[in-house]
Amino acid sequence: MPPVPVIAGPTAVGKTSTALELGRLLGSPEIVSCDSRQIYRGMDIGTAKPAETVLQETPHHFINELDVGQHFSAGEFQLQAESRIADIQSRGHSPVVVGGSTLYVRALVLGLGQTPRVDADVRTRLNRRMETVSPEVLYNELVAVDPAYAATLDSSKSQRIVRGLEVFAATGRTLTSFQQDHRAPRHDYLVFVLSRHRERLYAEINDRVDDMIQRGLVQEVERFHEAGFSEHTAAMRTIGYQELFPALRGDYDMERAVELVKRNSRRYAKRQLTWYRGMESAHWIDVDGLSARDVAGQIHSLLGL
């Protein structure tokens, strides 16, 4: 089988539109979303989920498949995505992987060790602690038991901090030790990292956040708030949601919340780019001045198809 293209890069760089254009060039495309939040129903505006018309025109995987309260891990994504890619290929269709969740990209392209399932009670206890003490407290506990894994995070990655602590609490082994029991990926992949000049990227991010607010992001988060969810809910621990819950409670005003979403999105984009620079086999494409069709054409040529 030819290598599976992976359209990656920072938030707001144009991955989705490029993936759709590439799919048209390949013929019979099916999009495999490599985004850890688009899988949840109702998280539409804040995750920049493709429009319903796009979802109807082109088959998409890992979008709108789970309720917000359900748990889904990078390991589960790896296994399911590999199986679905094989099925797509067996039907003569073209899988195109797209997304910016670096952990999911890593799981699929580089492989992950198979970590154990942990009793939900362990996770619940840690999540409750996360709500009552600062994330830095749990992060420091993770540093003490699994410094190698902690070094890949910062204290804002609360869900991944909990994951590291729960594995150690349940098994007495670090998450790093499980990840070192590496299982190679099932398919061959070619990763294409889309990038643009930093100032232009940051401007795109700011404009995208303003557009999300205009399209009803506050109302989207408000519906989850009224349903009893908060920024401590695992799925909601993501940029665009976690900043708005405190504003809805009156902890600060909505103007401050929007500025935090923009700032955190810019910081996240910077971390994404830093991570992708460590992927030596990735092909980088500067998208400044190019249309999505132009970028897709470059990728199609590099695939050698």
QUIWO-V440169 format. One record per backbone hydrogen bond with DSSP energy under -1.0 kcal/mol. NH is the residue of the N-H (numbers start at 1). CO is the residue of the C=O. If there is no record, write none. Layout:
nh->NH co->CO
nh->NH co->CO
This chain:
nh->4 co->188
nh->6 co->190
nh->7 co->97
nh->8 co->192
nh->13 co->10
nh->18 co->14
nh->19 co->15
nh->20 co->16
nh->21 co->17
nh->22 co->18
nh->23 co->19
nh->24 co->20
nh->25 co->21
nh->26 co->22
nh->27 co->23
nh->30 co->94
nh->31 co->59
nh->32 co->96
nh->33 co->61
nh->34 co->98
nh->40 co->37
nh->41 co->66
nh->43 co->40
nh->44 co->42
nh->48 co->45
nh->49 co->44
nh->55 co->51
nh->56 co->52
nh->57 co->53
nh->58 co->54
nh->61 co->31
nh->64 co->38
nh->65 co->39
nh->66 co->39
nh->70 co->67
nh->77 co->73
nh->78 co->74
nh->79 co->75
nh->80 co->76
nh->81 co->77
nh->82 co->78
nh->83 co->79
nh->84 co->80
nh->85 co->81
nh->86 co->82
nh->87 co->83
nh->88 co->84
nh->89 co->85
nh->90 co->86
nh->91 co->87
nh->92 co->89
nh->93 co->88
nh->94 co->28
nh->96 co->30
nh->97 co->5
nh->98 co->32
nh->99 co->7
nh->101 co->34
nh->102 co->100
nh->105 co->101
nh->106 co->102
nh->107 co->103
nh->108 co->104
nh->109 co->105
nh->110 co->106
nh->111 co->106
nh->123 co->119
nh->124 co->120
nh->125 co->121
nh->126 co->122
nh->127 co->123
nh->128 co->124
nh->129 co->125
nh->130 co->126
nh->131 co->127
nh->132 co->128
nh->133 co->129
nh->137 co->134
nh->139 co->135
nh->140 co->136
nh->141 co->137
nh->142 co->138
nh->143 co->139
nh->144 co->140
nh->145 co->141
nh->146 co->142
nh->150 co->146
nh->151 co->147
nh->152 co->149
nh->153 co->150
nh->157 co->154
nh->158 co->156
nh->161 co->157
nh->162 co->158
nh->163 co->159
nh->164 co->160
nh->165 co->161
nh->166 co->162
nh->167 co->163
nh->168 co->164
nh->169 co->165
nh->170 co->166
nh->171 co->167
nh->172 co->168
nh->178 co->174
nh->179 co->175
nh->180 co->176
nh->181 co->178
nh->182 co->180
nh->190 co->4
nh->192 co->6
nh->193 co->283
nh->194 co->8
nh->195 co->285
nh->201 co->197
nh->202 co->198
nh->203 co->199
nh->204 co->200
nh->205 co->201
nh->206 co->202
nh->207 co->203
nh->208 co->204
nh->209 co->205
nh->210 co->206
nh->211 co->207
nh->212 co->208
nh->213 co->209
nh->214 co->210
nh->215 co->211
nh->216 co->213
nh->217 co->212
nh->220 co->216
nh->221 co->217
nh->222 co->218
nh->223 co->219
nh->224 co->220
nh->225 co->221
nh->226 co->222
nh->227 co->223
nh->228 co->225
nh->229 co->224
nh->233 co->230
nh->236 co->233
nh->237 co->234
nh->238 co->236
nh->241 co->238
nh->242 co->238
nh->244 co->241
nh->245 co->241
nh->248 co->244
nh->249 co->245
nh->251 co->246
nh->257 co->253
nh->258 co->254
nh->259 co->255
nh->260 co->256
nh->261 co->257
nh->262 co->258
nh->263 co->259
nh->264 co->260
nh->265 co->261
nh->266 co->262
nh->267 co->263
nh->268 co->264
nh->269 co->265
nh->270 co->266
nh->271 co->267
nh->272 co->268
nh->273 co->269
nh->274 co->270
nh->275 co->271
nh->276 co->272
nh->277 co->273
nh->278 co->275
nh->279 co->276
nh->280 co->278
nh->282 co->279
nh->283 co->191
nh->285 co->193
nh->287 co->195
nh->290 co->287
nh->295 co->291
nh->296 co->292
nh->297 co->293
nh->298 co->294
nh->299 co->295
nh->300 co->296
nh->301 co->297
nh->302 co->298
nh->303 co->299
nh->304 co->301
nh->305 co->300
